[in-house]
Amino acid sequence: MKNNIKELVFLRTFAITTALSVLAFVSFSFKQSGNKKFGTIDVERINIIEKDGTTKMIITNVDQFPNGKDSINHRPTNITRKKRAGMLFFNEDGIECGGFIYDGQKTENGHSAGLSLTFDKYDGDQAMQLLHTDLQKNGQRRLKSSIRFNDLPENSTQENVAKANEELYKIKDKKLWKKTYDEYAKKGIVGITKRLELGNLGKGRPNGMFLYDDKGNMRAMFCIDSENEVRLEVFDQKGNKVNSWPNKK
């Protein structure tokens, strides 16, 4: 009997001591100050969040890229957006405000690659964009790199643009699609108008600064042409050249 009591006391003492040791170790581990250092981390997606849980940045692979029915900060994402590896940025209100995406792969007749770094207007689309594309098809290759500055519709928001795009996406008739698009454009909901582009448009094409009016028509360019000559050209609203420099003799 005495041996049983001694064994019971020993087991209880051992259990309590073990539990206290584990608790002390866990507490010590979580209370350590300073940043943790890692060598290599393999991860499919990282969400950078504030203390209140608001997502401020997402770093992701292709499969985890948010689109479709995904929701970030209780807001829907772009349902028609292609999944790509990259980063997405969100402002203090939890609204997407820009991102960096890239891709590249071989195709049946060549390859397709590109990257895009964008900064959005508040609750809108890309107001500024750094863009690069590299397309090769049937032995013909086209490279283009540019910085674009855009005008956005004054009444557009990410929510009403998403609804408009969802409706337009379902329309297969071209005339009906154009009519519906024009109605949304008239309301100031859809449409991105390129106003300024600094670009290397590729071999055999002019490279320089290109200016566009509020309809998206190019009205002037200051460039180096395919013959390595400096040119300044001005166009009317219909695209007709109205002035140029230097004047050719």
Summary of the structure (lengths in Angstrom):
residues: 249
radius of gyration: 28.8
end to end distance: 121.1
largest distance: 121.1
contacts: 591
relative contact order: 0.07
helix: 22%
strand: 40%
